[in-house]
């Protein structure tokens, strides 16, 4: 009986893996909308964030509340219960995902750098995030070639989180395909962060009226159109969001968490001279507009080379880094008992 159960579980895992990895670009997305609830496919429970149609099939964007892993899958593979955002957050309340949302909301009063600023890795190291804001310049590929070269003997694929805008994806298709090829070849593993679609900025407006706080900003468009653009280009949206310019106010933070997204800040913006510490979420810009930050990171890599070789200084998956801080026992109640 135990052997039979093991084989059944293995077949379910293979089936799930095949469905997820067979999915590519969702070219004809229709009816894309915020949708919350519970989805269960033995043995895992997921929280539903979005639903949409593509070529007549119904899909869900899901998050594992324990690991912060996301996936897109056909809805008919799951037992589903629709909920409000408040009901879903209460239902999955005992999870790292919900704890991270709450922590981000507690930091919402800051005009700059609201959200999660540090992770809690088990060993010394950082989580690297690179922002891809709209730019006329090409991708600064040194970031990726250097980390691959430095870490290939000790950490493969190398984790990196990229905050991407809709306009950058539209205007830099060749660079985007290059990044996807690195991931396909298992040289890097990318966590894709929503960085808004337009990333508007004014050189004259005060912060309280700048970036996403600019009067007239359609936050639904900025969030959801970026997710749709990701899916159309074969990228998997994560549960993270980075405010353009790291600028927000309390109301905007709650608007973002109401999308089920966790605002991610930084405690080490290298171009501003902020030195990374153990567990730092490091920020550089990979869009060609911030060579100082990129140079500083490359210098940091060279400095840490001996520790990298000894596996004493590593790059951490942003999801795992945030998850570690809020790790709780994997105990989620059965919805039938609610």
C-alpha positions in Angstrom: 0.0 0.0 0.0 2.8 2.4 0.9 4.5 1.7 -2.4 1.2 2.3 -4.3 0.7 5.7 -2.5 4.3 6.7 -3.3 3.8 5.9 -7.0 0.5 7.8 -7.0 2.2 10.8 -5.5 5.1 10.6 -7.9 2.7 10.5 -10.9 0.8 13.5 -9.6 4.0 15.4 -9.2 5.2 14.5 -12.7 1.8 15.4 -14.1 1.8 18.8 -12.3 5.4 19.5 -13.4 4.6 18.7 -17.0 1.6 21.0 -17.1 3.4 23.9 -15.6 6.6 23.6 -17.7 4.6 22.9 -20.9 3.1 26.4 -20.6 4.8 29.0 -22.6 3.6 32.4 -23.8 -0.1 33.2 -23.3 -0.7 35.1 -26.5 -4.4 35.6 -26.4 -5.2 36.6 -22.8 -8.9 37.5 -22.3 -10.9 38.4 -19.2 -7.8 38.9 -17.0 -9.0 39.8 -13.5 -8.2 39.8 -9.9 -9.8 36.7 -8.3 -9.2 35.4 -4.8 -9.8 32.0 -3.3 -8.6 28.6 -2.3 -7.4 26.0 -4.8 -6.4 22.5 -3.9 -4.7 19.8 -6.0 -3.5 17.0 -3.8 -1.4 17.4 -1.8 -0.9 21.2 -2.0 -3.2 24.1 -1.2 -2.8 27.3 -3.1 -4.2 30.8 -2.9 -5.7 32.1 -6.1 -4.7 35.6 -7.2 -5.9 36.0 -10.8 -7.9 34.2 -13.4 -8.0 34.6 -17.2 -8.8 32.8 -20.4 -6.4 31.9 -23.2 -7.5 30.3 -26.4 -10.7 29.0 -24.8 -9.0 27.5 -21.7 -9.4 28.9 -18.2 -6.3 29.6 -16.1 -5.4 30.6 -12.6 -2.4 32.5 -11.2 -1.6 30.8 -7.9 0.7 31.3 -4.9 1.9 28.7 -2.4 1.5 30.6 0.9 4.2 28.6 2.5 7.0 29.0 -0.1 5.8 32.1 -2.0 6.2 30.1 -5.2 3.8 31.1 -8.0 2.4 29.1 -10.9 -0.1 29.4 -13.7 -2.3 26.4 -14.3 -5.6 25.3 -15.8 -8.4 25.8 -13.3 -10.0 22.4 -14.0 -7.1 20.7 -12.2 -8.2 22.2 -8.8 -10.9 22.1 -6.2 -11.7 25.8 -6.0 -13.5 28.0 -3.5 -13.9 31.7 -4.3 -13.3 34.2 -1.5 -12.9 37.9 -0.9 -9.3 39.2 -0.3 -10.1 39.5 3.4 -11.4 35.9 3.6 -8.4 34.5 1.7 -5.9 36.3 3.8 -7.6 35.1 7.0 -7.9 31.6 5.7 -4.1 31.4 4.8 -3.3 33.6 7.9 -0.8 31.2 9.4 1.7 31.4 6.5 4.9 33.2 5.5 3.1 34.9 2.6 0.5 36.5 4.8 3.1 37.5 7.4 5.2 39.2 4.7 2.1 41.1 3.5 1.4 42.3 7.1 5.0 43.4 7.6 4.9 45.4 4.4 1.7 47.1 5.5 3.3 48.0 8.9 6.0 49.9 7.0 3.5 51.7 4.8 3.8 55.1 6.4 7.2 55.8 4.8 7.2 57.9 1.6 10.3 56.1 0.4 11.3 52.5 0.6 8.1 51.0 2.1 7.9 47.2 2.2 10.3 44.4 2.9 13.9 45.6 3.0 15.8 42.6 4.3 15.5 38.8 4.3 16.8 36.3 6.8 19.1 33.8 5.0 20.5 31.0 7.0 24.1 31.8 5.9 25.9 35.0 5.0 24.9 36.5 1.7 22.4 38.8 -0.1 19.4 38.7 -2.3 20.2 40.6 -5.5 17.5 42.7 -7.2 18.0 44.6 -10.5 15.5 47.1 -11.7 14.6 47.3 -15.4 13.0 50.7 -15.7 12.2 52.2 -19.1 15.5 53.1 -20.9 16.9 53.9 -24.3 20.1 52.0 -23.4 20.6 48.3 -23.7 20.6 45.9 -20.8 23.8 45.9 -18.8 24.8 42.3 -19.4 27.9 42.5 -17.2 25.7 41.9 -14.2 24.6 38.5 -15.4 27.8 37.3 -17.1 29.9 38.2 -14.0 27.6 36.5 -11.4 27.4 33.4 -13.6 31.2 33.3 -13.9 31.7 33.8 -10.2 29.1 31.4 -8.9 29.0 28.6 -11.5 31.2 26.3 -9.4 29.2 26.7 -6.2 25.7 27.8 -7.0 23.8 26.9 -10.2 21.5 28.3 -11.3 22.3 31.7 -9.7 19.2 33.4 -8.3 18.4 37.0 -9.2 15.2 39.0 -8.9 14.4 41.4 -11.8 11.9 44.3 -11.3 10.5 44.7 -14.8 8.3 47.4 -16.3 5.9 46.9 -19.2 7.6 49.5 -21.3 11.0 47.9 -20.8 9.7 44.5 -22.0 8.1 46.2 -25.0 11.2 48.1 -26.0 13.9 45.5 -25.2 12.7 42.3 -26.7 16.2 41.1 -27.7 17.5 41.7 -24.2 14.5 39.9 -22.7 15.0 36.9 -24.9 18.7 36.8 -23.9 17.7 36.7 -20.2 15.1 34.0 -20.9 17.8 31.9 -22.6 20.1 32.2 -19.6 17.2 30.9 -17.5 16.4 28.1 -20.0 20.0 27.0 -19.8 19.8 26.9 -16.0 22.5 29.5 -15.6 20.3 31.9 -13.7 17.0 31.6 -12.0 14.8 34.8 -12.3 12.1 35.9 -9.9 10.1 38.4 -11.9 9.0 41.4 -9.9 6.2 43.8 -11.0 7.7 47.3 -11.3 4.6 48.9 -12.9 3.9 49.3 -16.6 4.8 52.9 -17.3 7.1 53.9 -14.5 6.3 57.6 -15.0 8.6 60.1 -13.2 8.8 63.9 -13.1 12.0 65.8 -12.4 10.1 68.7 -10.9 7.1 67.2 -9.0 7.5 66.5 -5.2 7.7 62.9 -4.1 4.1 63.0 -2.8 2.9 63.7 -6.4 5.6 61.7 -8.3 5.9 58.2 -9.7 2.8 56.1 -8.9 1.6 59.0 -6.7 1.2 61.2 -9.8 -2.5 62.4 -9.9 -4.5 60.4 -12.4 -2.5 57.2 -12.2 -4.5 54.1 -12.9 -3.0 51.6 -10.5 -5.1 48.8 -11.9 -3.6 49.3 -15.3 -0.1 49.7 -13.9 -0.3 46.4 -12.0 -2.4 44.1 -14.2 -1.1 45.2 -17.6 2.4 44.4 -16.4 1.3 40.9 -15.3 -0.4 40.4 -18.7 2.7 41.5 -20.5 4.8 39.1 -18.5 2.5 36.2 -19.3 2.4 37.0 -23.0 6.2 37.0 -23.1 6.5 33.7 -21.2 7.5 35.1 -17.8 6.0 33.9 -14.5 4.8 36.8 -12.3 5.9 36.6 -8.7 4.1 37.9 -5.6 6.5 40.8 -5.3 6.1 44.5 -6.3 8.7 47.2 -6.3 7.5 50.8 -6.3 9.1 53.0 -9.0 11.6 55.3 -7.4 10.8 53.3 -4.2 8.1 56.0 -3.6 4.7 55.3 -2.1 2.3 56.4 0.6 0.2 54.3 3.0 -2.9 54.3 0.8 -0.8 53.1 -2.2 0.9 50.3 -0.2 -2.5 49.0 0.8 -3.7 49.2 -2.8 -0.8 47.0 -3.8 -1.3 44.4 -1.0 -4.9 44.3 -2.0 -3.7 42.8 -5.3 -2.0 40.1 -3.2 1.4 41.6 -3.9 4.3 42.1 -1.4 6.1 45.5 -1.7 9.9 45.0 -1.8 12.2 47.7 -0.8 16.0 47.7 -0.2 18.5 48.4 2.5 21.4 48.5 0.1 21.0 50.7 -3.0 24.6 50.4 -4.1 24.6 53.5 -6.3 23.7 55.6 -3.2 26.6 54.2 -1.2 24.5 51.9 1.0 26.7 48.9 1.9 25.0 45.5 2.0 24.9 43.5 5.2 24.1 39.8 5.8 20.6 39.3 4.5 20.4 42.6 2.6 18.0 43.0 -0.4 20.5 44.7 -2.7 19.3 47.1 -5.4 21.1 47.9 -8.7 19.7 49.1 -12.0 20.4 46.8 -15.0 18.8 49.0 -17.6 22.1 50.8 -18.6 21.3 54.0 -16.6 23.2 53.2 -13.5 26.8 52.1 -14.2 28.0 53.2 -10.8 25.8 50.7 -9.0 26.7 47.9 -11.4 30.4 48.7 -11.0 30.0 48.6 -7.2 28.3 45.2 -7.4 31.0 43.8 -9.6 33.6 45.2 -7.2 31.7 43.5 -4.3 31.8 40.2 -6.2 35.5 40.4 -6.6 35.9 41.3 -2.9 33.8 38.3 -1.9 35.4 35.8 -4.3 37.3 33.8 -1.7 34.1 33.5 0.5 32.1 32.6 -2.6 34.6 29.8 -3.4 34.1 28.4 0.2 30.3 28.8 0.0 30.4 31.3 2.8 28.9 34.1 0.8 26.0 33.3 -1.6 23.2 34.8 -3.5 19.7 33.9 -2.2 16.4 33.4 -4.0 14.3 36.4 -2.9 11.3 34.1 -2.3 13.4 31.9 0.0 15.0 34.9 1.7 11.6 36.4 2.6 10.0 33.0 3.4 12.8 32.3 5.9 12.0 35.4 7.9 8.4 34.3 8.3 8.8 30.5 8.3 5.9 28.7 10.1 4.8 25.1 10.3 3.1 24.0 7.1 -0.3 23.7 8.6 -3.2 25.0 6.6 -6.7 24.0 7.5 -9.0 22.1 5.2 -11.6 24.5 3.7 -14.3 22.0 4.3 -13.8 22.6 8.0 -14.1 26.4 7.8 
